[in-house]
């Protein structure tokens, strides 16, 4: 089996699909960490809220409506969280931030149960994405290819914004040295708010994109939180390059580890995490700040 080219192609595509899903979730969180120095453990719960909001909208208007509504709804929740909680907690220190956002996980968990119950929900894939595509000698689900393409498109767009626009330059300056950026006339507070809301929207997008592949359950945010944090630690805080590198490393190690060494699959990624922390404590591609 391992000598079959189709086997390696299938596993590589599976790894790439998992990596792109993790990238959509981790990029918002890593930039929030890097720019705002805020430990938001509730980011995974926003992913779950996005999945539920997308499922509710898709039940009314189909998949594409869910894909549009979920990021907007979670960004709106981000506005409320920032105004009511995050802004007040920014100067409280990491321990207070961890405790408050950890409690927020369970608040959002119970809210999803109150509104949608404990039964798993699902989103139907659109017709043209429900089939399979012949690719490199194998038949691969079209929807998984859509997830890969969407992740690459988001990465390309963010790379252009961060690298080629004035807004990107201000974000990079805020990550490197927020106090100096404020002295140069950048409205750092508004920048923080915008980045936080965009990060929340990306979490919602990741949730609705994952919904057709996974069951939408109240605890799906808890399940994805640890992989997301591993991606951020491996890649480095506040860095687009770190987010994509960490996502690819996690996706390929997890996928190929589960296939080639299933007994060690749950250990391999943690062993890699420990090695990165010993050799590069700040991650592979941390932001300068």
HELIX and SHEET records of a PDB file:
HELIX    1   1 UNK A    5  UNK A   36  1                                  32    
HELIX    2   2 UNK A   43  UNK A   61  1                                  19    
HELIX    3   3 UNK A   63  UNK A   81  1                                  19    
HELIX    4   4 UNK A   82  UNK A   86  3                                   5    
HELIX    5   5 UNK A   87  UNK A   89  1                                   3    
HELIX    6   6 UNK A   94  UNK A  116  1                                  23    
HELIX    7   7 UNK A  127  UNK A  129  5                                   3    
HELIX    8   8 UNK A  142  UNK A  164  1                                  23    
HELIX    9   9 UNK A  166  UNK A  176  1                                  11    
HELIX   10  10 UNK A  178  UNK A  183  1                                   6    
HELIX   11  11 UNK A  188  UNK A  211  1                                  24    
HELIX   12  12 UNK A  220  UNK A  235  1                                  16    
HELIX   13  13 UNK A  240  UNK A  260  1                                  21    
HELIX   14  14 UNK A  265  UNK A  279  1                                  15    
SHEET    1   A 2 UNK A 132  UNK A 135  0                                        
SHEET    2   A 2 UNK A 138  UNK A 141 -1                                        
END                                                                             
